[in-house]
Structures are given as C-alpha cells and as structure tokens.
Amino acid sequence: MSSTRNRRPLASTTTNQTPLSQRRLKTKPVLIVLAILLLGNIIWFIAWMIPNKAQEIGSDEQVATIDGDVITRQEWMIAMEERYGKETLQNLVNESVMEKAAKKFKIKVSDKEIDLELALMRSAQDKFDTAMQNLSAEQLRQKIRSQLILDKVLTKDVVVKDDSIEKYYEENKALYNIDTSYRTNFIEVESKKAAEEALSELKSGSDFSVLAREISVDSASASLGGDIGFLTDKQDNIEPAILKAAKALSAKEVSKVFKLDNGHYGIVQVQEVIEGQSFTYDDVKEHIERELALEQLPQSMTPEAFWSEFKATWYYGEEKK
C-alpha cells in the first residue's frame, strides 16, 4: 500500500372457499385449538417482555461511579457512538462496498498478497501509523484487503511496461529484503527505583499496556498502551537501548530495567517477533506494477467514490463523494 495516497409488512388474506360441510368441527377439538392458541400468545408475550426488561436493566447498569455520581451503560454506549460510531460505520460501509466492487470487477485478493503488504508495512514505520497499531490482526488484514481491492479496481486498465517494473525492482531491492521485526511495548519512567517497582508489578501479573498508560512518561506511546510498533535494525529513529533490549527477548517476554540516553529508565515487552524475509522479483512484480500504475492516475480516490454506484446509504445521512 502506498503511503503517498489517501486511498480511499403487508399482511395478505385469502377467502376461505372450503365447503361448510368440510369445516364442521366438534366442540371439544375447537376448545383444544383455542387453548393452544391462547397458550401460544401468552408464551410469546412473556418472551417479548423478558428481553425488553433485560434491556431496561442493562441501560441503567452502573459502569462507573465518581464521588457518588453514576455513569450508566446507556450513557457509556451513547458516548462511544458519538465519538467513534461515525468512523466505525464508515469503515464497515467502505469494506462492504469494496467487496461489492471485487465481485463486480472480478477482483481477487489472496492471503499471500495481504502477507506481502503487511510485511512491507511493518518494515516502514511511516506506513504503520498509530491508526494501524490500534487494529487487531484480523481488522488490519481486512483493511489491507479493502485497500488492495480499491487499488486493483483503479488500476485495472492502466498499462505498465515490464522494463519499468524491472528497473524499479533493481533500484529498490533493499525495500524487499526485510529484517526481523519486533512488535514492542515500552514504558519510560524518570528513576531506576520507579522502573524496578514497575517491573515488580509486571512480574506479579500486571498488564503491561495498562501500566504503560498509568505511569509511562512517554506520552505518545503511553496513550497506545506503550505500543511503539515494529522495531528493526534499519531504523535510525529509535534509541539503541530500546532496540537492544527488544532483540534479546522472545514473544511475550519483558526486559530488565535499562537506562536511556536522557537519564530516564525503560522497560520493554515484545508482543510478537516477525522473522525477516526476502522477496524475489516474481514475488513483488504485481505489487510494483500496481504502485507504478497508481502513480499514473490523475488523482487519488477513496472507497467513498463508489458509494453511489453500489447504492450505499448510512445513518448519518449526508452523501459521500
């Protein structure tokens, strides 16, 4: 994925024509049928009342108290919808629109293609931004899939010559030789004593991300639970002590306390280790072809450009273009 683009009830009735002689019933069967129907209505009414009552109870459920003041689940859910609902819904609509586009234009996206894009993103910190860091592995793969569909739709009629692809590969081979990377969480505190106390809490079972939010003085990573992304040997914007500590760990391990250049102290936890890999020309040919094709387009486009084509509407009402 290129870092230079912002991709992207009517009830029906019938007349009973059955002869009267065929519709005669004895009194007892009629009463039985009526009793069954009445019982069915009672059961339906109870089943309808129970979930509604549960919903009422859930909406008044206390999720927090502050000096006696209560925050209910309903208030919490409303606030979440107001703050994150629009963006979340827009992402869901965009993903659905792109799936419709893939079907219409017969676009295929393989797991291997997603793996390649993900590997390239991990090796380029500017592409793996904070928005990506907040996504689960499944959400991230879906986001990449949607972007690949968009890119393929936009470039399906663009012609790129093989010699241009080969030239680009030869000039940028280093991009496709990816070092081992370490998805790392980081806590920075001002004193060695504070760091040792934090390490003791972690050994006692405290969650690293929660503790990072509480005590880390590195505000940028603290807001993300200490997440500083994927570290590699090629990075020159990361303090050597942090990288050295991360490289000594296996996945899920926590480092010892170490000193930082600014006099503070740090602790890191490695979430996962992605082994390095090299990609051949054949591995990345389609990727390069797509990137070069995108550069030929007069302007960037986002999935919203396809909303009208697939008759997408949403709760917020305004038309997306």
Backbone hydrogen bonds in HBPLUS format (Angstrom, degrees):
<---DONOR---> <-ACCEPTOR-->    atom                        ^
c    i                          cat <-CA-CA->   ^        H-A-AA   ^      H-
h    n   atom  resd res      DA  || num        DHA   H-A  angle D-A-AA Bond
n    s   type  num  typ     dist DA aas  dist angle  dist       angle   num
A0022-GLN N   A0019-PRO O   2.95 MM   3  5.51 145.0  2.08 113.3 123.1     1
A0023-ARG N   A0020-LEU O   2.94 MM   3  5.11 151.5  2.02 106.6 115.9     2
A0030-VAL N   A0026-LYS O   3.35 MM   4  6.58 158.4  2.40 151.2 157.5     3
A0031-LEU N   A0027-THR O   3.07 MM   4  6.39 157.6  2.12 153.7 159.4     4
A0032-ILE N   A0028-LYS O   3.02 MM   4  6.31 155.7  2.08 152.5 159.7     5
A0033-VAL N   A0029-PRO O   2.94 MM   4  6.20 161.9  1.98 151.4 155.4     6
A0034-LEU N   A0030-VAL O   2.92 MM   4  6.18 163.5  1.94 152.3 157.0     7
A0035-ALA N   A0031-LEU O   2.85 MM   4  6.03 155.5  1.91 146.4 153.3     8
A0036-ILE N   A0032-ILE O   2.94 MM   4  6.22 156.8  1.99 150.0 155.9     9
A0037-LEU N   A0033-VAL O   2.94 MM   4  6.23 161.0  1.98 151.7 156.9    10
A0038-LEU N   A0034-LEU O   2.88 MM   4  6.10 158.7  1.93 149.5 155.4    11
A0039-LEU N   A0035-ALA O   2.89 MM   4  6.10 162.1  1.93 149.5 154.4    12
A0040-GLY N   A0036-ILE O   2.85 MM   4  6.07 154.9  1.91 146.7 154.3    13
A0041-ASN N   A0037-LEU O   2.98 MM   4  6.27 152.6  2.05 146.5 153.2    14
A0042-ILE N   A0038-LEU O   2.98 MM   4  6.30 155.3  2.04 149.5 156.3    15
A0043-ILE N   A0039-LEU O   2.94 MM   4  6.20 166.3  1.95 155.4 158.4    16
A0044-TRP N   A0040-GLY O   2.93 MM   4  6.13 159.7  1.97 147.4 153.4    17
A0045-PHE N   A0041-ASN O   2.91 MM   4  6.10 155.4  1.97 145.8 152.3    18
A0046-ILE N   A0042-ILE O   2.96 MM   4  6.27 160.3  2.00 153.2 158.0    19
A0047-ALA N   A0043-ILE O   2.91 MM   4  6.12 165.7  1.93 153.0 157.2    20
A0048-TRP N   A0044-TRP O   2.89 MM   4  6.07 143.0  2.02 142.2 152.6    21
A0049-MET N   A0045-PHE O   2.96 MM   4  6.18 147.8  2.06 144.7 153.1    22
A0050-ILE N   A0046-ILE O   2.99 MM   4  6.20 158.9  2.04 157.7 161.9    23
A0053-LYS N   A0049-MET O   2.85 MM   4  6.03 156.5  1.90 155.6 162.5    24
A0054-ALA N   A0050-ILE O   2.89 MM   4  6.15 157.6  1.94 151.8 158.7    25
A0055-GLN N   A0051-PRO O   2.81 MM   4  6.02 146.8  1.92 142.3 151.8    26
A0056-GLU N   A0052-ASN O   2.93 MM   4  6.26 152.3  2.01 144.8 151.8    27
A0057-ILE N   A0053-LYS O   2.92 MM   4  6.23 160.3  1.96 151.5 156.5    28
A0058-GLY N   A0054-ALA O   2.80 MM   4  5.98 159.7  1.84 147.4 153.7    29
A0059-SER N   A0055-GLN O   2.91 MM   4  6.10 150.7  2.00 146.8 153.9    30
A0060-ASP N   A0056-GLU O   3.32 MM   4  6.57 139.1  2.50 139.8 149.0    31
A0060-ASP N   A0057-ILE O   3.18 MM   3  5.35 133.0  2.41 100.0 112.1    32
A0061-GLU N   A0058-GLY O   3.17 MM   3  5.00 154.6  2.23  97.3 105.0    33
A0074-GLN N   A0059-SER O   3.20 MM  15  4.55 154.0  2.27 129.6 125.7    34
A0073-ARG N   A0061-GLU O   2.70 MM  12  5.44 137.8  1.87 153.5 166.8    35
A0063-VAL N   A0071-ILE O   2.87 MM   8  5.88 173.2  1.88 163.6 165.9    36
A0071-ILE N   A0064-ALA O   2.85 MM   7  5.16 162.2  1.88 154.2 150.9    37
A0066-ILE N   A0069-ASP O   2.73 MM   3  5.01 153.9  1.80 142.5 151.7    38
A0069-ASP N   A0066-ILE O   2.92 MM   3  5.01 158.9  1.96 119.7 118.2    39
A0076-TRP N   A0072-THR O   2.99 MM   4  6.26 157.2  2.04 149.3 156.2    40
A0077-MET N   A0073-ARG O   2.86 MM   4  6.09 164.7  1.88 155.1 158.2    41
A0078-ILE N   A0074-GLN O   2.96 MM   4  6.14 158.5  2.01 149.6 155.5    42
A0079-ALA N   A0075-GLU O   2.99 MM   4  6.16 159.5  2.03 145.5 151.0    43
A0080-MET N   A0076-TRP O   2.97 MM   4  6.24 155.9  2.02 150.4 157.3    44
A0081-GLU N   A0077-MET O   2.95 MM   4  6.16 156.3  2.00 146.1 152.4    45
A0082-GLU N   A0078-ILE O   2.95 MM   4  6.20 156.9  2.00 149.0 155.2    46
A0083-ARG N   A0079-ALA O   2.97 MM   4  6.14 152.8  2.05 146.9 153.9    47
A0084-TYR N   A0080-MET O   2.79 MM   4  5.67 165.7  1.81 151.8 156.6    48
A0085-GLY N   A0081-GLU O   2.78 MM   4  4.09 132.8  2.00 110.8 121.7    49
A0088-THR N   A0084-TYR O   3.00 MM   4  6.08 165.1  2.02 157.1 162.0    50
A0089-LEU N   A0085-GLY O   2.88 MM   4  5.97 165.7  1.90 151.8 155.9    51
A0090-GLN N   A0086-LYS O   2.91 MM   4  6.05 157.0  1.97 146.0 153.0    52
A0091-ASN N   A0087-GLU O   2.97 MM   4  6.21 154.6  2.04 147.4 153.6    53
A0092-LEU N   A0088-THR O   3.05 MM   4  6.35 155.9  2.11 147.0 153.6    54
A0093-VAL N   A0089-LEU O   2.89 MM   4  6.16 160.7  1.93 154.6 159.5    55
A0094-ASN N   A0090-GLN O   2.89 MM   4  6.05 163.3  1.92 148.9 154.0    56
A0095-GLU N   A0091-ASN O   2.93 MM   4  6.12 159.9  1.97 148.9 154.0    57
A0096-SER N   A0092-LEU O   3.06 MM   4  6.26 159.2  2.10 145.3 150.8    58
A0097-VAL N   A0093-VAL O   2.82 MM   4  6.04 159.2  1.86 155.0 161.2    59
A0098-MET N   A0094-ASN O   2.92 MM   4  6.12 158.7  1.96 149.9 155.3    60
A0099-GLU N   A0095-GLU O   3.05 MM   4  6.31 147.9  2.16 142.0 150.6    61
A0100-LYS N   A0096-SER O   3.04 MM   4  6.36 150.6  2.13 145.4 153.2    62
A0101-ALA N   A0097-VAL O   2.90 MM   4  6.22 151.9  1.98 146.5 154.9    63
A0102-ALA N   A0098-MET O   2.83 MM   4  6.08 152.6  1.91 145.9 153.1    64
A0103-LYS N   A0099-GLU O   3.13 MM   4  6.35 154.0  2.20 142.6 148.6    65
A0104-LYS N   A0100-LYS O   2.95 MM   4  6.21 161.0  1.98 150.0 155.4    66
A0105-PHE N   A0101-ALA O   2.89 MM   4  5.99 169.7  1.90 156.1 158.4    67
A0107-ILE N   A0102-ALA O   2.77 MM   5  4.49 154.5  1.84 133.6 140.5    68
A0106-LYS N   A0103-LYS O   3.44 MM   3  5.04 158.5  2.49  92.9  98.8    69
A0114-ILE N   A0110-SER O   3.21 MM   4  6.60 156.3  2.26 146.3 152.5    70
A0115-ASP N   A0111-ASP O   2.85 MM   4  6.09 156.8  1.90 150.1 156.9    71
A0116-LEU N   A0112-LYS O   3.05 MM   4  6.28 153.9  2.12 143.1 149.3    72
A0117-GLU N   A0113-GLU O   3.06 MM   4  6.35 168.6  2.07 152.4 154.4    73
A0118-LEU N   A0114-ILE O   2.90 MM   4  6.05 159.3  1.94 151.1 157.4    74
A0119-ALA N   A0115-ASP O   2.92 MM   4  6.10 155.3  1.98 146.5 153.1    75
A0120-LEU N   A0116-LEU O   2.97 MM   4  6.25 160.4  2.01 155.0 160.0    76
A0121-MET N   A0117-GLU O   2.92 MM   4  6.12 151.5  2.01 145.6 153.7    77
A0122-ARG N   A0118-LEU O   2.96 MM   4  6.17 157.3  2.01 148.0 153.7    78
A0123-SER N   A0119-ALA O   3.19 MM   4  6.41 140.5  2.36 139.4 149.2    79
A0124-ALA N   A0121-MET O   3.05 MM   3  5.17 152.7  2.13 103.7 112.3    80
A0127-LYS N   A0124-ALA O   2.94 MM   3  5.59 146.3  2.06 117.8 127.0    81
A0128-PHE N   A0124-ALA O   3.23 MM   4  6.58 148.5  2.33 144.7 154.0    82
A0132-MET N   A0129-ASP O   3.04 MM   3  5.41 123.8  2.37 105.7 118.9    83
A0133-GLN N   A0129-ASP O   3.12 MM   4  6.46 151.1  2.20 146.9 155.7    84
A0134-ASN N   A0130-THR O   3.27 MM   4  6.50 135.3  2.49 142.7 151.6    85
A0135-LEU N   A0132-MET O   3.05 MM   3  5.42 164.0  2.08 113.7 118.8    86
A0140-LEU N   A0136-SER O   2.87 MM   4  6.05 158.9  1.92 155.5 161.3    87
A0141-ARG N   A0137-ALA O   3.07 MM   4  6.27 158.5  2.12 145.3 150.5    88
A0142-GLN N   A0138-GLU O   3.04 MM   4  6.27 153.9  2.11 145.9 153.1    89
A0143-LYS N   A0139-GLN O   2.93 MM   4  6.15 152.0  2.01 145.8 153.5    90
A0144-ILE N   A0140-LEU O   2.98 MM   4  6.25 157.3  2.04 149.4 155.1    91
A0145-ARG N   A0141-ARG O   2.90 MM   4  6.10 156.7  1.96 144.9 151.7    92
A0146-SER N   A0142-GLN O   2.95 MM   4  6.20 162.2  1.98 149.7 153.5    93
A0147-GLN N   A0143-LYS O   3.04 MM   4  6.28 155.7  2.10 144.5 151.3    94
A0148-LEU N   A0144-ILE O   2.87 MM   4  6.12 156.4  1.92 153.0 159.4    95
A0149-ILE N   A0145-ARG O   2.94 MM   4  6.23 156.8  2.00 151.7 157.9    96
A0150-LEU N   A0146-SER O   3.04 MM   4  6.29 164.1  2.06 147.9 151.8    97
A0151-ASP N   A0147-GLN O   2.89 MM   4  6.14 167.2  1.90 152.7 156.1    98
A0152-LYS N   A0148-LEU O   2.88 MM   4  6.03 159.5  1.92 149.0 154.6    99
A0153-VAL N   A0149-ILE O   2.90 MM   4  6.12 154.5  1.97 152.4 159.4   100
A0154-LEU N   A0150-LEU O   2.99 MM   4  6.19 165.0  2.01 155.7 159.5   101
A0155-THR N   A0151-ASP O   3.04 MM   4  6.14 143.8  2.17 143.2 152.4   102
A0158-VAL N   A0155-THR O   3.08 MM   3  5.10 163.9  2.11 108.7 113.8   103
A0164-SER N   A0161-LYS O   3.09 MM   3  5.47 131.2  2.34 105.9 118.1   104
A0165-ILE N   A0161-LYS O   3.30 MM   4  6.73 150.0  2.40 145.8 154.3   105
A0165-ILE N   A0162-ASP O   3.08 MM   3  5.07 117.5  2.49  94.5 109.9   106
A0166-GLU N   A0162-ASP O   2.89 MM   4  6.18 163.4  1.92 158.0 162.2   107
A0167-LYS N   A0163-ASP O   2.96 MM   4  6.01 156.7  2.02 139.5 146.0   108
A0168-TYR N   A0164-SER O   3.07 MM   4  6.21 160.4  2.11 141.0 146.1   109
A0169-TYR N   A0165-ILE O   3.01 MM   4  6.26 159.5  2.05 149.0 154.7   110
A0170-GLU N   A0166-GLU O   3.00 MM   4  6.23 165.7  2.02 153.6 156.7   111
A0171-GLU N   A0167-LYS O   3.01 MM   4  6.21 152.4  2.09 148.7 156.2   112
A0172-ASN N   A0168-TYR O   3.00 MM   4  6.07 124.5  2.32 141.2 155.1   113
A0172-ASN N   A0169-TYR O   3.16 MM   3  5.17 141.6  2.32  97.5 108.6   114
A0175-LEU N   A0172-ASN O   2.95 MM   3  5.62 145.4  2.08 117.4 126.2   115
A0176-TYR N   A0173-LYS O   2.91 MM   3  5.46 147.0  2.02 114.0 123.4   116
A0177-ASN N   A0174-ALA O   3.33 MM   3  5.26 170.4  2.33 104.1 106.1   117
A0279-PHE N   A0176-TYR O   2.82 MM 103  5.32 156.1  1.88 156.6 164.2   118
A0178-ILE N   A0277-GLN O   2.81 MM  99  5.32 150.3  1.90 167.0 160.0   119
A0277-GLN N   A0178-ILE O   2.91 MM  99  5.32 136.0  2.11 135.4 149.2   120
A0181-SER N   A0274-ILE O   2.87 MM  93  5.18 157.8  1.92 148.2 153.2   121
A0274-ILE N   A0181-SER O   2.88 MM  93  5.18 167.2  1.89 153.6 157.5   122
A0182-TYR N   A0231-LEU O   2.96 MM  49  5.07 147.8  2.07 133.2 143.5   123
A0231-LEU N   A0182-TYR O   2.97 MM  49  5.07 160.2  2.01 122.4 126.8   124
A0183-ARG N   A0272-GLU O   2.95 MM  89  5.29 154.0  2.02 157.3 162.6   125
A0271-GLN N   A0183-ARG O   2.64 MM  88  5.33 152.4  1.71 157.7 165.9   126
A0184-THR N   A0229-GLY O   2.95 MM  45  5.85 163.6  1.97 161.0 158.2   127
A0228-ILE N   A0184-THR O   2.89 MM  44  5.79 174.6  1.89 165.7 165.2   128
A0185-ASN N   A0269-GLN O   2.78 MM  84  5.07 164.3  1.80 156.0 161.5   129
A0269-GLN N   A0185-ASN O   2.96 MM  84  5.07 153.6  2.03 134.6 140.0   130
A0186-PHE N   A0226-GLY O   2.64 MM  40  4.65 142.0  1.78 115.7 127.4   131
A0187-ILE N   A0267-ILE O   2.88 MM  80  5.25 156.5  1.93 159.9 164.2   132
A0267-ILE N   A0187-ILE O   2.99 MM  80  5.25 143.6  2.12 145.7 153.8   133
A0217-VAL N   A0188-GLU O   2.76 MM  29  5.63 164.7  1.79 155.1 159.2   134
A0189-VAL N   A0265-TYR O   2.91 MM  76  5.48 165.7  1.93 160.7 165.5   135
A0265-TYR N   A0189-VAL O   2.90 MM  76  5.48 169.4  1.91 156.5 160.1   136
A0195-ALA N   A0191-SER O   3.09 MM   4  6.37 152.3  2.17 142.8 150.7   137
A0196-GLU N   A0192-LYS O   2.89 MM   4  6.13 157.4  1.94 150.8 156.5   138
A0197-GLU N   A0193-LYS O   2.97 MM   4  6.20 151.7  2.05 146.3 154.1   139
A0198-ALA N   A0194-ALA O   2.98 MM   4  6.18 151.4  2.07 140.9 148.7   140
A0199-LEU N   A0195-ALA O   2.87 MM   4  6.15 156.5  1.93 148.9 155.5   141
A0200-SER N   A0196-GLU O   2.97 MM   4  6.14 151.4  2.05 140.6 148.1   142
A0201-GLU N   A0197-GLU O   3.04 MM   4  6.35 149.9  2.13 142.5 150.2   143
A0202-LEU N   A0198-ALA O   2.98 MM   4  6.31 153.1  2.05 148.3 155.8   144
A0203-LYS N   A0199-LEU O   2.96 MM   4  6.23 154.9  2.02 148.3 154.8   145
A0204-SER N   A0200-SER O   3.05 MM   4  6.25 129.7  2.31 134.9 148.2   146
A0204-SER N   A0201-GLU O   3.09 MM   3  4.98 130.4  2.35  90.9 104.8   147
A0206-SER N   A0201-GLU O   3.01 MM   5  5.56 164.0  2.04 146.9 143.1   148
A0205-GLY N   A0202-LEU O   3.06 MM   3  5.22 160.3  2.10 105.0 110.6   149
A0211-LEU N   A0207-ASP O   3.01 MM   4  6.21 165.6  2.04 156.2 160.5   150
A0212-ALA N   A0208-PHE O   2.84 MM   4  6.04 154.5  1.90 152.2 160.0   151
A0213-ARG N   A0209-SER O   3.14 MM   4  6.35 157.2  2.20 143.4 148.1   152
A0214-GLU N   A0210-VAL O   3.15 MM   4  6.41 143.7  2.29 140.9 151.1   153
A0214-GLU N   A0211-LEU O   3.08 MM   3  5.00 120.4  2.45  91.8 107.2   154
A0215-ILE N   A0211-LEU O   2.91 MM   4  6.09 162.8  1.94 161.8 163.9   155
A0216-SER N   A0212-ALA O   3.05 MM   4  4.98 149.8  2.14 126.8 135.4   156
A0222-ALA N   A0218-ASP O   2.90 MM   4  5.91 158.0  1.95 158.4 164.4   157
A0223-SER N   A0219-SER O   3.23 MM   4  6.17 158.2  2.28 145.7 147.1   158
A0224-LEU N   A0221-SER O   2.92 MM   3  5.17 145.1  2.04 105.7 116.8   159
A0226-GLY N   A0221-SER O   2.62 MM   5  4.48 148.3  1.72 140.8 136.3   160
A0225-GLY N   A0222-ALA O   3.02 MM   3  5.04 155.7  2.08 114.2 113.1   161
A0227-ASP N   A0224-LEU O   3.45 MM   3  5.44 167.0  2.47 100.7 104.1   162
A0235-GLN N   A0232-THR O   3.27 MM   3  5.76 163.8  2.29 112.4 117.1   163
A0242-ILE N   A0239-GLU O   2.98 MM   3  5.54 132.4  2.22 115.8 127.5   164
A0243-LEU N   A0239-GLU O   3.29 MM   4  6.67 161.3  2.33 154.4 159.3   165
A0244-LYS N   A0240-PRO O   2.84 MM   4  5.96 163.5  1.86 155.3 160.3   166
A0245-ALA N   A0241-ALA O   3.10 MM   4  6.15 156.5  2.16 136.3 142.3   167
A0246-ALA N   A0242-ILE O   2.98 MM   4  6.23 158.2  2.03 149.5 155.8   168
A0247-LYS N   A0243-LEU O   2.94 MM   4  6.09 162.9  1.97 154.2 158.3   169
A0248-ALA N   A0245-ALA O   3.34 MM   3  5.46 144.3  2.48  98.5 108.1   170
A0249-LEU N   A0246-ALA O   3.05 MM   3  5.50 165.8  2.07 118.3 121.8   171
A0253-GLU N   A0250-SER O   3.12 MM   3  5.66 160.4  2.16 137.9 139.0   172
A0252-LYS N   A0270-VAL O   2.58 MM  18  5.45 152.4  1.66 160.0 167.2   173
A0270-VAL N   A0253-GLU O   3.16 MM  17  5.93 151.3  2.25 162.4 169.6   174
A0255-SER N   A0268-VAL O   2.84 MM  13  5.45 167.0  1.85 166.1 169.3   175
A0258-PHE N   A0266-GLY O   3.05 MM   8  5.39 157.5  2.10 149.0 154.9   176
A0266-GLY N   A0258-PHE O   2.77 MM   8  5.39 165.2  1.79 160.4 165.7   177
A0260-LEU N   A0264-HIS O   2.84 MM   4  5.34 170.6  1.85 152.8 150.2   178
A0263-GLY N   A0260-LEU O   3.06 MM   3  5.49 163.5  2.09 118.6 121.1   179
A0283-ASP N   A0280-THR O   3.07 MM   3  5.06 120.7  2.44  93.4 108.6   180
A0284-VAL N   A0280-THR O   3.23 MM   4  6.58 146.9  2.34 148.5 155.9   181
A0285-LYS N   A0281-TYR O   2.85 MM   4  5.65 117.7  2.25 150.6 165.6   182
A0288-ILE N   A0284-VAL O   2.89 MM   4  6.13 166.0  1.91 164.8 167.4   183
A0289-GLU N   A0285-LYS O   2.89 MM   4  6.08 165.3  1.91 154.7 159.4   184
A0290-ARG N   A0286-GLU O   2.97 MM   4  6.09 154.7  2.04 143.7 149.8   185
A0291-GLU N   A0287-HIS O   3.00 MM   4  6.27 155.9  2.06 147.1 153.9   186
A0292-LEU N   A0288-ILE O   2.89 MM   4  6.14 164.6  1.92 159.5 162.7   187
A0293-ALA N   A0289-GLU O   2.96 MM   4  6.07 147.8  2.06 139.8 149.2   188
A0294-LEU N   A0290-ARG O   2.95 MM   4  6.15 154.2  2.01 147.0 153.3   189
A0295-GLU N   A0291-GLU O   3.23 MM   4  6.52 143.8  2.37 139.6 148.4   190
A0296-GLN N   A0293-ALA O   3.00 MM   3  5.28 145.0  2.13 104.5 114.9   191
A0297-LEU N   A0294-LEU O   3.17 MM   3  5.39 154.4  2.24 104.9 112.5   192
A0305-ALA N   A0302-THR O   3.02 MM   3  5.80 160.9  2.06 123.3 128.3   193
A0306-PHE N   A0303-PRO O   2.91 MM   3  5.65 166.2  1.93 123.4 128.0   194
A0307-TRP N   A0304-GLU O   3.14 MM   3  5.21 166.6  2.16 107.5 111.6   195
A0310-PHE N   A0306-PHE O   3.21 MM   4  6.49 146.9  2.32 150.5 157.9   196
A0310-PHE N   A0307-TRP O   3.21 MM   3  5.44 127.8  2.50  99.6 112.0   197
A0312-ALA N   A0307-TRP O   2.87 MM   5  4.90 174.7  1.87 141.0 142.8   198
A0311-LYS N   A0308-SER O   3.16 MM   3  4.80 165.8  2.18 101.6 103.4   199
A0317-GLY N   A0314-TRP O   3.15 MM   3  5.82 161.7  2.18 119.1 124.7   200
A0318-GLU N   A0316-TYR O   2.97 MM   2  5.98 134.9  2.18  96.9  92.1   201
